[in-house]
Structures are given as structure tokens and as C-alpha cells.
Amino acid sequence: MTAPIATLAGRRFTLTARTPRELLVPLLTPALFALVIAPALKTALHTPASYESYVALGTVGLLVPLNTLFLGLGVIVDREQGAQRELLAAPVPRALLVFANLIVAVAITGLQIATLLGLAVARGIHFHATAGGVLWFLGATAGLTVAMYGVAEILASRIPRQEEYIARLPAIAIAPWFLAGSLFPITAMPIGMTWVARFLPLTHALALMRYGLLGDGAGLHNVWKTNNLHLAASLSLAVVIAFGALLTAGAVRVFTRAAMR
């Protein structure tokens, strides 16, 4: 299985590299928040410098959904104008097409996250990461990327036209971001919205990212109401991984059924 999936992943990466919008557009809005809006809010609201770091990591939670969903748009293009039909006739399991696309999504998203954090550091935003903290961060971002790409594949398999797909992006990629503690703690919202936020995988991922790169366990405490931050981090990581596994399984199922039509 290694050779087919490597070939399919290489093909998907080549197609993505030929479409710069899929690489650049998702990075623009998070970079604007991290480099311009966060410092402006810090000045206007007279918040400490740590707020810039808080928002900078919050923008990772915007970058991941935007990037993975834009990559899902490429699946529709490949289905309508590319060679997906010929690939479906090839003697390889159809699930490999999803997994190959997922590999590319994780690689490209990782590169964009590194670029965003690099820009933040160059802007003078500081992080306080340890080796263990970096592992928490990597686990959170990888799990969130897998989960959101599962959403992208499901939508791409169910939605026939690019226009309809694009119209659904704000509700899926942007609306949850405002509820997940990206710009302020979830406990600042009404209690009902706070409970909604606790069920979002993005909330758990952002809390883990801040715990990993800032040593800030407030987000985890707001979710789990425990002072055992290691336990809370483990639980949030389990939530993110579970969402990733379930959505990937759903993506494979929906793609396979759509391919049989």
C-alpha cells in the first residue's frame, strides 16, 4: 500500500502546488489577525503583551479550518475536471485517495502553521515552549487538521458545485472560531454559549496549543474545571483525536459511496 499512496499523495501535492490560491489565501486572514489586529487590540484595550501571544495562537485555529476546507475545493475540481474518474477505475482501494489527500493536507497545513508562527516571532510576539509543550501543540494541530480535512472531504463528496461549497465555508470555518476561545476565554460568553464551546473540537485544540506553547492552562481549566492540567490536556487531546478518527472514517465512507453513483 505504501507505493500507491505515495504516488497518489505526490499527484495531489503537484495539483495543489499549481494552484497558489490554495496555499496563500487561507494564510492571509490569520496572518492579518496575528500581525495587525492582535497588536492593535493590545494597544486599544491596554492588555498585557501576553495577549498578542494568546491571539497569535488563536489564529492557528482559523488557519487550519480555512486551509483544509480550501484543499477540499480541489477535490471537487479534480472530480469535475481532473482524473479522479480514471483513478476510481484503477485497482487500488478508494479509501487510499482520501488518505493520500489527507497526507498532503497535513503537510501543507503544517508548513503554513510554521510560516504563521515564524511571522509572529518576527513581529516580536513571544512564546514559552518546552519540549513537552511542543508535543502537546503538535498533537493538537495534527488532530485538528485531520478532523477538519475529514469535514472537507465529506462536503466535497456531497456538494456537486464549487459555488455551493464555497458558500458554506464561513459557517463551518469561521463561526466556530469566534466561539472557541480564540480572542477571549469561553467563560466570558453567556453560560449557554460556554457549554456549546466545550463541545467544539476547536476549543480543545486551542486550549492545548496555549498550554503547549505558552504554559497557559486557563483554557483547559475553563473546559474541564480541574486543576490537574496534565489530565485536562490528555482529555482534550483525546477529544481532538476522536473527532479526527470519526470524521476521517466518515469521509472514507461518504467518498466511497459517492464514487459508486
DOVEX-904337 format. One line per field, with one value per residue (C-alpha): x, y, z; residue number from 1; residue in one letter. Coordinates in steps of 0.5 Angstrom, whole numbers. Layout:
<lumvexs>
c1	(X | ...)
c2	(Y | ...)
c3	(Z | ...)
num	(NUM | ...)
residuo	(a | ...)
</lumvexs>
This chain:
<lumvexs>
c1	(0 | 6 | 8 | 0 | -1 | 6 | 4 | -3 | 0 | 5 | 0 | -5 | 1 | 3 | -4 | -4 | 2 | 0 | -6 | -3 | -9 | -10 | -3 | -4 | -11 | -12 | -6 | -8 | -13 | -10 | -3 | -7 | -10 | -4 | 1 | -4 | -10 | -7 | -2 | -8 | -13 | -7 | -6 | -13 | -15 | -9 | -8 | -1 | 4 | 2 | -5 | -1 | 1 | -6 | -9 | -3 | -4 | -12 | -11 | -8 | -15 | -17 | -12 | -13 | -20 | -19 | -13 | -16 | -23 | -20 | -16 | -23 | -25 | -19 | -23 | -29 | -24 | -21 | -27 | -30 | -24 | -19 | -17 | -21 | -26 | -20 | -17 | -23 | -22 | -15 | -14 | -13 | -18 | -22 | -20 | -13 | -15 | -18 | -11 | -7 | -11 | -10 | -3 | -2 | -7 | -3 | 4 | 1 | -2 | 4 | 8 | 3 | 3 | 10 | 10 | 5 | 9 | 15 | 12 | 9 | 16 | 19 | 14 | 16 | 11 | 14 | 12 | 15 | 15 | 18 | 20 | 14 | 10 | 11 | 9 | 2 | 2 | 4 | -2 | -7 | -5 | -5 | -11 | -15 | -12 | -14 | -21 | -22 | -20 | -25 | -30 | -27 | -28 | -35 | -37 | -33 | -37 | -44 | -44 | -44 | -41 | -36 | -40 | -44 | -38 | -35 | -42 | -41 | -34 | -36 | -41 | -36 | -29 | -30 | -37 | -34 | -27 | -31 | -34 | -28 | -24 | -20 | -20 | -23 | -24 | -30 | -32 | -33 | -39 | -46 | -47 | -50 | -45 | -40 | -43 | -43 | -36 | -34 | -37 | -33 | -26 | -23 | -24 | -20 | -15 | -14 | -13 | -8 | -4 | -4 | -2 | 4 | 7 | 5 | 4 | -3 | -7 | -13 | -17 | -16 | -19 | -25 | -26 | -26 | -26 | -20 | -13 | -10 | -7 | -4 | -10 | -14 | -9 | -10 | -17 | -17 | -12 | -17 | -23 | -19 | -16 | -23 | -26 | -21 | -22 | -29 | -29 | -24 | -28 | -34 | -30 | -28 | -35 | -38 | -33 | -33 | -41 | -41 | -36 | -41 | -46)
c2	(0 | 5 | 6 | 7 | 12 | 16 | 16 | 19 | 24 | 26 | 27 | 31 | 36 | 37 | 39 | 44 | 47 | 49 | 53 | 58 | 61 | 54 | 56 | 63 | 65 | 61 | 64 | 72 | 73 | 69 | 73 | 79 | 78 | 75 | 81 | 87 | 86 | 83 | 89 | 94 | 90 | 90 | 98 | 100 | 95 | 96 | 89 | 86 | 83 | 76 | 78 | 78 | 71 | 69 | 72 | 69 | 62 | 63 | 65 | 58 | 56 | 60 | 58 | 50 | 50 | 55 | 51 | 44 | 47 | 50 | 44 | 40 | 45 | 42 | 35 | 38 | 41 | 34 | 30 | 35 | 37 | 32 | 25 | 23 | 18 | 15 | 14 | 11 | 5 | 4 | -3 | 1 | 2 | 8 | 10 | 11 | 17 | 20 | 18 | 21 | 28 | 28 | 27 | 33 | 37 | 35 | 37 | 44 | 46 | 44 | 49 | 54 | 54 | 54 | 60 | 64 | 63 | 65 | 71 | 72 | 71 | 76 | 81 | 81 | 76 | 71 | 64 | 60 | 53 | 47 | 40 | 37 | 43 | 43 | 36 | 38 | 43 | 38 | 33 | 39 | 42 | 35 | 32 | 39 | 38 | 31 | 33 | 39 | 35 | 30 | 35 | 38 | 31 | 30 | 36 | 36 | 29 | 31 | 38 | 38 | 45 | 49 | 55 | 52 | 49 | 56 | 59 | 54 | 56 | 62 | 58 | 52 | 55 | 62 | 62 | 56 | 60 | 66 | 61 | 57 | 62 | 65 | 72 | 71 | 66 | 62 | 64 | 71 | 69 | 67 | 60 | 57 | 59 | 57 | 50 | 50 | 52 | 46 | 41 | 44 | 40 | 47 | 49 | 43 | 44 | 52 | 50 | 45 | 50 | 55 | 50 | 48 | 54 | 59 | 55 | 57 | 52 | 57 | 55 | 47 | 49 | 53 | 47 | 41 | 45 | 42 | 44 | 38 | 41 | 34 | 30 | 36 | 36 | 29 | 29 | 35 | 31 | 25 | 29 | 32 | 25 | 22 | 28 | 27 | 19 | 19 | 25 | 21 | 15 | 19 | 22 | 15 | 12 | 18 | 18 | 11 | 11 | 18 | 14 | 8 | 13)
c3	(0 | 1 | -6 | -9 | -3 | -4 | -12 | -10 | -5 | -10 | -15 | -10 | -8 | -15 | -17 | -10 | -12 | -19 | -15 | -11 | -8 | -4 | -1 | 0 | 1 | 8 | 11 | 9 | 15 | 20 | 19 | 19 | 26 | 29 | 26 | 26 | 29 | 36 | 37 | 35 | 41 | 46 | 45 | 45 | 50 | 55 | 55 | 57 | 52 | 53 | 50 | 43 | 44 | 46 | 40 | 35 | 37 | 37 | 29 | 28 | 30 | 24 | 19 | 20 | 18 | 12 | 9 | 10 | 7 | 1 | 0 | 0 | -6 | -10 | -9 | -13 | -18 | -19 | -20 | -25 | -29 | -27 | -27 | -21 | -25 | -28 | -21 | -19 | -24 | -22 | -18 | -11 | -5 | -6 | 1 | -1 | -5 | 2 | 6 | 0 | 0 | 8 | 8 | 3 | 8 | 14 | 10 | 7 | 14 | 18 | 13 | 14 | 21 | 22 | 17 | 21 | 28 | 24 | 22 | 29 | 32 | 27 | 29 | 37 | 39 | 45 | 46 | 52 | 49 | 53 | 49 | 52 | 51 | 43 | 43 | 46 | 41 | 35 | 38 | 38 | 31 | 28 | 31 | 29 | 22 | 21 | 24 | 19 | 13 | 14 | 14 | 8 | 4 | 7 | 4 | -3 | -4 | -2 | -6 | -13 | -15 | -13 | -11 | -6 | -3 | -2 | 1 | 6 | 9 | 13 | 17 | 18 | 19 | 22 | 26 | 31 | 31 | 35 | 40 | 41 | 46 | 40 | 42 | 49 | 54 | 53 | 60 | 58 | 54 | 57 | 60 | 54 | 49 | 54 | 54 | 47 | 46 | 51 | 45 | 40 | 38 | 36 | 43 | 46 | 41 | 42 | 50 | 48 | 44 | 49 | 54 | 50 | 47 | 53 | 59 | 60 | 63 | 64 | 57 | 60 | 66 | 63 | 59 | 65 | 71 | 74 | 77 | 74 | 68 | 65 | 66 | 63 | 57 | 56 | 56 | 51 | 46 | 47 | 44 | 38 | 36 | 37 | 33 | 28 | 27 | 27 | 21 | 17 | 18 | 15 | 10 | 7 | 8 | 4 | -1 | -3 | -3 | -8 | -12 | -13 | -16)
num	(1 | 2 | 3 | 4 | 5 | 6 | 7 | 8 | 9 | 10 | 11 | 12 | 13 | 14 | 15 | 16 | 17 | 18 | 19 | 20 | 21 | 22 | 23 | 24 | 25 | 26 | 27 | 28 | 29 | 30 | 31 | 32 | 33 | 34 | 35 | 36 | 37 | 38 | 39 | 40 | 41 | 42 | 43 | 44 | 45 | 46 | 47 | 48 | 49 | 50 | 51 | 52 | 53 | 54 | 55 | 56 | 57 | 58 | 59 | 60 | 61 | 62 | 63 | 64 | 65 | 66 | 67 | 68 | 69 | 70 | 71 | 72 | 73 | 74 | 75 | 76 | 77 | 78 | 79 | 80 | 81 | 82 | 83 | 84 | 85 | 86 | 87 | 88 | 89 | 90 | 91 | 92 | 93 | 94 | 95 | 96 | 97 | 98 | 99 | 100 | 101 | 102 | 103 | 104 | 105 | 106 | 107 | 108 | 109 | 110 | 111 | 112 | 113 | 114 | 115 | 116 | 117 | 118 | 119 | 120 | 121 | 122 | 123 | 124 | 125 | 126 | 127 | 128 | 129 | 130 | 131 | 132 | 133 | 134 | 135 | 136 | 137 | 138 | 139 | 140 | 141 | 142 | 143 | 144 | 145 | 146 | 147 | 148 | 149 | 150 | 151 | 152 | 153 | 154 | 155 | 156 | 157 | 158 | 159 | 160 | 161 | 162 | 163 | 164 | 165 | 166 | 167 | 168 | 169 | 170 | 171 | 172 | 173 | 174 | 175 | 176 | 177 | 178 | 179 | 180 | 181 | 182 | 183 | 184 | 185 | 186 | 187 | 188 | 189 | 190 | 191 | 192 | 193 | 194 | 195 | 196 | 197 | 198 | 199 | 200 | 201 | 202 | 203 | 204 | 205 | 206 | 207 | 208 | 209 | 210 | 211 | 212 | 213 | 214 | 215 | 216 | 217 | 218 | 219 | 220 | 221 | 222 | 223 | 224 | 225 | 226 | 227 | 228 | 229 | 230 | 231 | 232 | 233 | 234 | 235 | 236 | 237 | 238 | 239 | 240 | 241 | 242 | 243 | 244 | 245 | 246 | 247 | 248 | 249 | 250 | 251 | 252 | 253 | 254 | 255 | 256 | 257 | 258 | 259 | 260 | 261)
residuo	(m | t | a | p | i | a | t | l | a | g | r | r | f | t | l | t | a | r | t | p | r | e | l | l | v | p | l | l | t | p | a | l | f | a | l | v | i | a | p | a | l | k | t | a | l | h | t | p | a | s | y | e | s | y | v | a | l | g | t | v | g | l | l | v | p | l | n | t | l | f | l | g | l | g | v | i | v | d | r | e | q | g | a | q | r | e | l | l | a | a | p | v | p | r | a | l | l | v | f | a | n | l | i | v | a | v | a | i | t | g | l | q | i | a | t | l | l | g | l | a | v | a | r | g | i | h | f | h | a | t | a | g | g | v | l | w | f | l | g | a | t | a | g | l | t | v | a | m | y | g | v | a | e | i | l | a | s | r | i | p | r | q | e | e | y | i | a | r | l | p | a | i | a | i | a | p | w | f | l | a | g | s | l | f | p | i | t | a | m | p | i | g | m | t | w | v | a | r | f | l | p | l | t | h | a | l | a | l | m | r | y | g | l | l | g | d | g | a | g | l | h | n | v | w | k | t | n | n | l | h | l | a | a | s | l | s | l | a | v | v | i | a | f | g | a | l | l | t | a | g | a | v | r | v | f | t | r | a | a | m | r)
</lumvexs>
